[in-house]
């Protein structure tokens, strides 16, 4: 008697495949679970403390320059970044070329740099290979016309609630050690940075910082080398509006600098920026995405206190990334 094969019901036709997909998805989720948790709890490096506020005062403001930036990527994964700029006042032209090659399977990144000052640079980076969270870099520069060479070993280690860095800058007189650590817990941040000059056997710089970071508010304050106090606040008011404040004061003087900045994204292609300081300088910026891969930036600096005397600056920038 022959056996008749009964086809599965419509609901059961994809049951085995669905189960396999669920197993597969679960494995992928589990693989990145610890990494995602670590990334959420890792504080920024010391140099990145207050970065969100600094970006409001620097990004999009290229007055005094005509600038062209191009980013391309080959099918093999090599990335090329070229930047050229012309200074209005001096007429000096500057150009930079950067080529980056990545071997993701080995966590290696090789970066080659060249600029119009005939300075050649090479940086080799390996990350998350010798130890999870550990990043090692070896950076060298060479100026053929002067024969000057320099080298730097950079290390960074990040885990939950801590981010440490130690860079050794080699020099003929003796290496200089740059070390910093940042601790973070539930948005609270505390950092310490020290620079030790081995040729003189003394600490040449010592900085402290503290801050707080939440979803829509970032606060940062620091004391640099015991002589300067700086602080900044960044707040995301709405999805399209950001505002920031920056101030600094030098011990023993009445010199205080105070600035306000704001960014407004009218839509996904249009951004307006403005900033003003207590010196009377007003910065304005308009950024427009002309089409996919091409962004135009127009910026200006207005001398508010000496408006009738001139001295104002304008800038033009074009970014191309196919």
Legacy VTK file of the C-alpha trace (Angstrom):
# vtk DataFile Version 3.0
C-alpha trace
ASCII
DATASET POLYDATA
POINTS 322 float
0.000 0.000 0.000
1.550 3.264 -1.058
1.838 6.171 1.336
0.287 9.407 0.306
2.301 12.453 1.278
0.059 15.114 2.707
1.280 18.631 1.967
1.629 20.944 4.959
-1.017 23.519 5.660
-0.494 27.044 4.452
0.444 28.238 7.948
2.989 25.419 8.391
4.722 25.806 5.024
7.301 28.290 6.343
7.436 26.961 9.871
10.861 25.324 9.674
12.345 28.217 7.776
10.890 30.686 10.238
12.375 28.725 13.126
15.779 28.716 11.443
15.553 32.444 10.841
14.658 32.958 14.482
17.658 30.907 15.567
19.860 32.870 13.194
18.529 36.238 14.332
18.918 35.269 17.953
22.521 34.253 17.423
23.316 37.561 15.731
21.623 39.466 18.529
23.543 37.523 21.153
26.841 38.129 19.349
26.462 41.886 19.560
24.660 42.028 22.899
27.708 42.581 25.054
29.259 44.975 22.545
26.124 47.121 22.438
25.960 47.172 26.220
29.594 48.218 26.426
29.187 50.974 23.867
26.234 52.421 25.759
28.257 52.696 28.968
31.639 53.813 27.638
32.314 57.512 28.366
33.983 59.702 25.717
37.716 60.261 25.680
39.080 63.330 27.450
39.536 65.320 24.220
35.914 64.571 23.266
34.417 65.978 26.459
32.187 68.877 25.426
32.485 67.954 21.751
28.769 68.426 21.013
28.985 72.072 22.113
32.285 72.710 20.294
30.819 71.373 17.060
28.128 74.056 17.216
30.841 76.743 17.215
33.116 75.220 14.560
31.283 73.035 12.045
29.885 74.886 9.047
31.922 78.059 9.696
34.698 78.227 7.085
34.788 81.999 6.599
38.086 83.319 5.292
38.533 80.261 3.079
37.404 78.725 -0.162
37.290 75.013 0.533
36.709 71.892 -1.519
36.473 68.440 0.060
36.039 65.164 -1.797
35.480 61.699 -0.357
35.522 58.599 -2.522
35.558 54.844 -1.932
36.684 52.080 -4.265
35.069 48.692 -4.759
37.928 47.109 -2.825
37.091 49.241 0.225
39.913 51.811 -0.007
38.818 55.301 1.042
40.268 58.555 -0.300
39.722 61.993 1.190
41.109 65.111 -0.496
40.827 68.613 0.921
41.970 71.867 -0.663
41.557 75.394 0.683
42.618 78.911 -0.219
43.084 81.625 2.396
41.531 84.985 1.468
44.023 87.124 3.375
47.325 85.396 2.637
46.383 83.774 -0.653
48.097 80.596 0.548
46.809 77.348 -0.894
46.716 74.209 1.227
45.959 70.690 0.094
45.693 67.340 1.859
45.329 63.806 0.585
44.406 60.897 2.819
44.122 57.249 1.789
42.699 54.654 4.161
42.773 50.881 3.811
40.850 48.574 6.147
41.209 44.863 6.877
38.138 44.256 9.032
38.873 40.578 9.626
42.102 41.524 11.383
40.964 44.857 12.877
43.704 46.705 10.954
43.506 50.178 9.427
46.355 51.736 7.410
46.193 55.474 6.743
48.536 57.359 4.408
48.639 61.185 4.477
50.250 63.885 2.352
49.905 67.657 2.270
51.215 70.544 0.193
53.822 71.317 2.884
55.459 68.070 1.702
54.774 66.255 4.927
54.182 62.514 4.670
52.376 60.565 7.341
51.596 56.910 7.987
49.378 55.508 10.694
48.732 51.848 11.461
45.899 50.992 13.848
44.766 47.698 15.334
41.619 47.512 17.457
39.846 44.827 19.513
42.337 42.121 18.562
44.853 41.763 21.383
42.229 42.669 23.991
38.581 43.673 23.774
38.346 47.458 23.980
42.056 48.015 23.308
43.175 50.205 20.391
46.829 50.590 19.392
48.187 53.035 16.816
51.638 53.829 15.482
51.827 57.214 13.762
54.871 58.575 11.914
55.523 61.734 9.895
58.413 62.652 7.607
59.296 65.917 5.872
61.591 65.093 2.913
62.733 68.705 2.343
63.986 69.097 5.934
64.605 65.476 6.851
62.614 65.917 10.064
60.997 62.762 11.416
58.588 62.181 14.263
56.733 59.236 15.707
53.941 58.618 18.141
52.524 55.518 19.806
48.883 55.924 20.807
46.890 53.571 23.019
43.251 53.673 24.082
41.341 51.302 26.302
37.602 51.540 26.880
35.258 49.444 28.932
32.108 50.071 30.922
32.390 53.378 32.809
36.033 54.073 31.862
37.985 55.386 28.881
41.772 55.776 29.150
44.384 57.029 26.686
48.155 57.089 26.726
50.205 58.573 23.859
53.991 58.694 23.664
55.372 61.411 21.391
58.983 60.648 20.489
61.516 63.463 20.195
65.311 63.661 20.075
65.367 65.459 23.424
63.186 62.803 25.005
59.673 61.334 24.721
56.635 63.259 25.908
53.861 61.232 27.524
50.229 62.327 27.172
47.905 60.409 29.475
44.220 60.830 30.308
41.323 58.969 31.888
37.593 59.573 32.000
35.145 57.891 34.368
31.427 57.931 33.695
28.406 56.671 35.595
24.742 57.396 34.845
25.601 60.508 32.838
28.107 61.924 35.332
31.616 62.371 33.903
34.979 63.081 35.477
38.324 63.290 33.699
42.020 63.928 34.263
44.746 64.694 31.722
48.482 65.027 32.320
51.473 65.689 30.057
54.899 64.552 31.288
58.100 65.788 29.629
60.761 63.117 30.145
63.572 65.400 28.902
62.937 67.765 31.829
61.502 65.116 34.161
58.499 67.220 35.073
54.785 67.560 34.446
54.295 70.247 31.796
50.494 70.272 31.816
47.752 69.086 34.130
44.014 69.397 33.400
40.810 68.414 35.201
37.292 68.132 33.787
33.790 67.275 34.954
30.500 67.059 33.151
27.092 65.573 32.686
25.588 63.996 29.583
21.950 63.078 28.970
19.861 62.522 25.863
19.171 66.220 25.267
21.635 68.019 27.565
25.427 68.019 27.850
27.410 70.061 30.362
31.204 70.314 30.508
33.614 72.277 32.731
37.397 72.086 32.949
40.438 73.688 34.558
43.413 73.788 32.199
46.862 73.810 33.784
45.537 75.662 36.805
45.303 78.929 34.861
42.187 78.782 32.721
38.599 77.777 33.417
36.401 76.735 30.506
32.836 75.515 30.298
30.175 74.668 27.751
26.539 73.632 27.579
24.776 71.926 24.678
21.029 71.361 24.586
18.878 69.749 21.940
15.751 71.850 22.255
13.762 70.050 19.553
14.557 67.541 16.834
15.523 70.431 14.542
16.967 73.018 16.951
20.228 72.838 18.934
21.662 75.546 21.169
25.001 75.913 22.898
26.930 78.150 25.269
30.688 78.469 25.702
32.704 80.516 28.178
36.262 80.769 29.451
38.117 82.793 32.046
41.844 83.174 32.745
43.130 83.433 36.297
44.670 86.772 37.283
43.036 88.705 34.445
39.672 90.195 33.627
39.658 88.424 30.275
36.380 86.533 29.904
35.089 85.065 26.665
31.421 84.246 26.233
29.645 82.895 23.139
26.234 81.592 22.104
25.501 79.338 19.125
22.453 77.732 17.541
21.677 75.326 14.715
18.371 74.940 12.922
17.660 72.107 10.477
14.830 73.362 8.268
14.668 69.961 6.580
16.967 67.036 5.861
18.817 69.062 3.189
18.975 72.567 4.700
20.778 73.756 7.834
21.197 77.249 9.290
23.804 78.124 11.928
24.561 81.271 13.908
26.886 82.269 16.727
27.789 85.455 18.568
30.455 86.304 21.132
31.048 89.087 23.644
33.751 90.460 21.304
30.997 91.470 18.889
31.818 88.909 16.210
28.784 87.328 14.547
29.081 84.108 12.546
26.423 82.967 10.094
26.270 79.784 8.041
23.953 78.301 5.451
24.371 74.685 4.365
22.418 73.164 1.502
22.482 69.662 0.105
22.235 70.300 -3.628
21.808 66.659 -4.508
22.927 63.287 -3.179
26.643 63.528 -2.469
27.057 67.301 -2.981
26.737 69.824 -0.135
27.281 73.583 -0.431
28.254 75.716 2.580
28.193 79.535 2.681
29.416 81.320 5.812
30.317 84.815 6.936
31.928 86.587 9.878
30.592 90.038 10.744
32.571 92.402 12.960
29.712 93.852 14.980
31.720 96.420 16.974
33.478 97.816 13.892
30.745 97.211 11.344
31.437 100.382 9.314
35.189 99.789 9.268
34.986 96.522 7.393
37.048 93.460 8.192
34.149 91.129 7.519
34.882 87.712 6.014
33.032 85.243 3.828
33.644 81.606 3.037
32.584 79.018 0.501
32.799 75.268 0.882
31.804 72.338 -1.315
31.751 68.735 -0.143
31.509 65.898 -2.633
30.905 62.327 -1.536
29.557 59.985 -4.212
LINES 1 323
322 0 1 2 3 4 5 6 7 8 9 10 11 12 13 14 15 16 17 18 19 20 21 22 23 24 25 26 27 28 29 30 31 32 33 34 35 36 37 38 39 40 41 42 43 44 45 46 47 48 49 50 51 52 53 54 55 56 57 58 59 60 61 62 63 64 65 66 67 68 69 70 71 72 73 74 75 76 77 78 79 80 81 82 83 84 85 86 87 88 89 90 91 92 93 94 95 96 97 98 99 100 101 102 103 104 105 106 107 108 109 110 111 112 113 114 115 116 117 118 119 120 121 122 123 124 125 126 127 128 129 130 131 132 133 134 135 136 137 138 139 140 141 142 143 144 145 146 147 148 149 150 151 152 153 154 155 156 157 158 159 160 161 162 163 164 165 166 167 168 169 170 171 172 173 174 175 176 177 178 179 180 181 182 183 184 185 186 187 188 189 190 191 192 193 194 195 196 197 198 199 200 201 202 203 204 205 206 207 208 209 210 211 212 213 214 215 216 217 218 219 220 221 222 223 224 225 226 227 228 229 230 231 232 233 234 235 236 237 238 239 240 241 242 243 244 245 246 247 248 249 250 251 252 253 254 255 256 257 258 259 260 261 262 263 264 265 266 267 268 269 270 271 272 273 274 275 276 277 278 279 280 281 282 283 284 285 286 287 288 289 290 291 292 293 294 295 296 297 298 299 300 301 302 303 304 305 306 307 308 309 310 311 312 313 314 315 316 317 318 319 320 321
